[in-house]
Amino acid sequence: MDVEAVVRSNTRLSDDYNVVALDAPAVAERARPGQFVMIKPARGTDPLLRRPFSIFEVVTGSDGRPAGLTLLNKRVGVGTTLLYEVEPGRRVACLGPLGRPFTLVDPPAEAWMVAGGVGLAPFATLAAALRARGVRAALFYGGRRNADLFFTDRFARLGVDLTLATEDGSRGRRGLVTAPLAEALAARPAAPPLALYACGPTPMMREVARLAAAHGRRAEVSLEQVMGCGLGGCYSCVVRIRRGGGTPHFVRSCVEGPVFDAGDIVWEELAP
Amino acid sequence: MDLSVSLGPLRLKNPLIAASGCFGYGVEYADLVDLSTLGAVAVKGLFLEPREGHPPPRIVETPSGMLNAIGLQGIGVRRFVAEMMPDLRRLGATVIVNICGSTRDEYVELARILSDVEGVAALELNISCPNIKEGGIQFGCSLTGTHGVVSAVRKATALPVIPKLTPNVTDVAAFARAAEEAGADAVSLVNTFLAMAIDVETRRPKLSNVMGGLSGPAIRPIAVRMVYECFQSTRLPIVGMGGIASAADALEFAIAGATAVQVGTANFVDPLIWTKLRAGIEDYLGRHGLTRWMDVVGTLDTAGR
């Protein structure tokens, strides 16, 4: 599904972060938590390629049906800067939804989401889906500083237990979010079952994978690789995985991911 | 409008071909694109055996283009035949199989295997991938190597044989002539331009393979020139490619002498480009009082230049 989506709004959250709302009902109604879209933020050939973005929220219209979606964007390069600056009313090409979504659990299992920075993006839809299933959920959310943490109220309203951490200590625990996560995992009894979901910087996800394995918990990670097409055609976005003690091999993160079982990733080879 | 073209014995319903390496094995796009409406699908380059390819990062964007060094990751010809060809046949795709070998014998073996496979319409010989050391381009950068591998494959198969030429040579037309003398049915050009990009902050190459192949609109004027040189120099049908992203771009190649065209990088940006290209070409023909694509091919007017 490739649509010319009208930019409904562009909400700047800080000098780096914004949320872009797109009218894209056909994409929105198919979207599942953890999936992504390929966005061409401007016409022309520079930048040439689309950029992958997690679907942040599915927006419902007055009839209660999916009408559009939002993207949580952090400006780091040319494409994300264009999306930071995009004017409402403009059209952007939006291809999706794409990729393998998160595996949802059911009660009595509980779900802990672990987000670093813009890695919050896939968890708004996941939290909503978990709540709809009656799954108790928690969010461990870290950033450099308080000004980099967004939408905590929204997760709280969804009944998500929040644990925050900032590297400078300006909000929540000082340091990396994986420290309170490690403590919580150690303190938690074996039952009920617990599923971990992580998205953020590679070192954070790698630590979540290590902790999950150490505590016998299943974890899924959402990876962000450089992508060419998003459809499995170009073989750019590969990740080395090893399944069930087999031979490590490259798979395309656009079609076999972006969500992977954390235990399958060959973490030593993943770019930081 | 009659958009049909002939590449030697290979007849295509239209001149628009998905370029090898830019369209997976075709089946990846079947949900979005009716493969039977394309002139042909040139599938991702295949060796006899599966290949892992290079570590990431495998691509990097450059002004109006991109570099890639995928390293021909692939499932090998036998899995392709077993797992992909049934779907491609069912979907009505005209399949051009791009083959790559480390030795001349490997090309011949691939040609023999594929000659017996229902639904394979032609072979494109990848003698031009800039990203692997052990094969391919070592043939494509030598006139005798090109002649040798094309004539060996020619003897091994009745399928149409289309060598894909590299632009990383001084005189590409000489390679088209070598292919013609060796019995090729057509030539396709250009593969990517060997290139590199450096992160100046870290002084590291942006690709894991250090160098890669440049594609996209940035290369189009050079590719058009090379197609024109080959058109003047051989009688072989030419499959032109290099940065085509619109009907006008495709027509530019046709006027320079390309009978058919391939679209690669633009397919990443717009996977639904095919219907737009076809509509744009038909609109052009109508505006110019023409009814056939072939009325445009090789019609460059250089009077007074």
Chai-1 contact restraints between the chains, C-beta under 6 A:
chainA,res_idxA,chainB,res_idxB,connection_type,confidence,min_distance_angstrom,max_distance_angstrom,comment,restraint_id
A,D2,B,L272,contact,1.0,0.0,6.0,A-B,restraint_1
A,T45,B,S64,contact,1.0,0.0,6.0,A-B,restraint_2
A,T45,B,P217,contact,1.0,0.0,6.0,A-B,restraint_3
A,D46,B,P63,contact,1.0,0.0,6.0,A-B,restraint_4
A,D46,B,S64,contact,1.0,0.0,6.0,A-B,restraint_5
A,P47,B,E61,contact,1.0,0.0,6.0,A-B,restraint_6
A,L48,B,E61,contact,1.0,0.0,6.0,A-B,restraint_7
A,L48,B,G216,contact,1.0,0.0,6.0,A-B,restraint_8
A,L49,B,E61,contact,1.0,0.0,6.0,A-B,restraint_9
A,L49,B,F268,contact,1.0,0.0,6.0,A-B,restraint_10
A,V226,B,P57,contact,1.0,0.0,6.0,A-B,restraint_11
A,G228,B,I59,contact,1.0,0.0,6.0,A-B,restraint_12
A,G228,B,F268,contact,1.0,0.0,6.0,A-B,restraint_13
A,C229,B,F268,contact,1.0,0.0,6.0,A-B,restraint_14
A,L231,B,E28,contact,1.0,0.0,6.0,A-B,restraint_15
A,G232,B,G24,contact,1.0,0.0,6.0,A-B,restraint_16
A,G232,B,E28,contact,1.0,0.0,6.0,A-B,restraint_17
A,G233,B,F23,contact,1.0,0.0,6.0,A-B,restraint_18
A,G233,B,G24,contact,1.0,0.0,6.0,A-B,restraint_19
A,G233,B,E28,contact,1.0,0.0,6.0,A-B,restraint_20
A,C234,B,F268,contact,1.0,0.0,6.0,A-B,restraint_21
A,Y235,B,I70,contact,1.0,0.0,6.0,A-B,restraint_22
A,Y235,B,Q73,contact,1.0,0.0,6.0,A-B,restraint_23
A,S236,B,R58,contact,1.0,0.0,6.0,A-B,restraint_24
A,S236,B,I59,contact,1.0,0.0,6.0,A-B,restraint_25
A,V238,B,P56,contact,1.0,0.0,6.0,A-B,restraint_26
A,F250,B,E52,contact,1.0,0.0,6.0,A-B,restraint_27
